[in-house]
Amino acid sequence: MAKEWKKSQSSTRSLNDLVGMGLLHNQELHSWRALEGESYPDPRAGEIVVFEDFFKRGFGIPVHPFLQGLLLYYEIGICNLHPNSILLISTFIHLCEAYVGIELHFDHFRYLFCLRKKGAVGGSKIAGGVYLNLCDGMKNRYLSCPWNTSLTKWYKKWFYIREELSSATFYDVGYIPEKRVSWTDRPEFTRQVADLMSLVDWSRLDGPGVVGNFIVRRVMPCQRKVHSAYEYAGNQDPTRMSPDGLEKAEVQQLMNELFKLIDDNFV
């Protein structure tokens, strides 16, 4: 399995850069470790292996129960997901909670998205070996999300972070996902799902808008929070990574990294 991983390029300095951006809590709070140059992950008890780019896309510790549920349902590990799949999940969570004002609905997600196996990323079938995508026929029934698909070397920026002992987050670093029925199995289009779909005015929203909103709010949708985004109460809200606001240029820089934007002055 050693060939499935590349030497880590994640360093204490690069992780402190994420801390400085307000995307990762400090080392004392979250007990993260960067072992630059390490060839194969060997997490300690209670640690999971994650990638720096996850934290730019709304991932956080402790892991949101909805994301934990998806990992268990699809029978994959967190390190098997591509960063853009983390962003997709973050977008869905924030859309439901902050814009529609509802709790997350598992069948709603399964109706929209399926899991697919990706070709070897950087020679690996483990790191980013699967990705989420819209199901056939859903393109015009969901947000337009022009993800940046030109990510390079993200799979080399892995490190360790401590997760809660009660977490169900699966983290086998040697696990190669194999296609399962659950990856493409969809719920019937029940009246409940139809009602949920009708709550969203798709013509007035897009992916960059939703993502830009949670960046400005400084919340991590894939992180477990004390309350849902529809209860957000401003700069002093306890779900924020920091009460300080971001400069417009900082938001624009991150948005340019996450999306292929036609307008470089999106913010």
Summary of the structure (lengths in Angstrom):
residues: 267
radius of gyration: 17.8
end to end distance: 43.1
largest distance: 52.6
contacts: 800
relative contact order: 0.20
helix: 39%
strand: 11%
